[in-house]
Amino acid sequence: MGVQRPMTHEQIAEQLAMLPGWVQDGDAITRTYPIRYHAAVAAIVTIADRSRRIQHHADLDLRIDHLRASITTHDAGNRLTRADFDLAHRIDAIITVHQSIPLD
């Protein structure tokens, strides 16, 4: 993938405007999803698989009723890059699918 270039404050604001629910937290973007525990576990497996394929990952914090994702680019000195926003869009799509799967 190569080392990504850190984004400017303006670029970050533009990208965040296209990602409802995501907020900047220092040099990372974060989002907390209300999701059932078992659906979140399944989503984490899918997120991990996609992350491996694109060679970029999120820090994930699973709780009984929610999942928190935090993303930054470690290879860019823990700064925000376009790869972070690409992964955020992917995570949103994955969570949407897993939230809609009924549990019996």
Helices and strands as residue ranges (DSSP letters): H 9-17, E 23-25, E 28-34, H 37-54, E 59-62, E 66-71, G 74-76, H 82-99
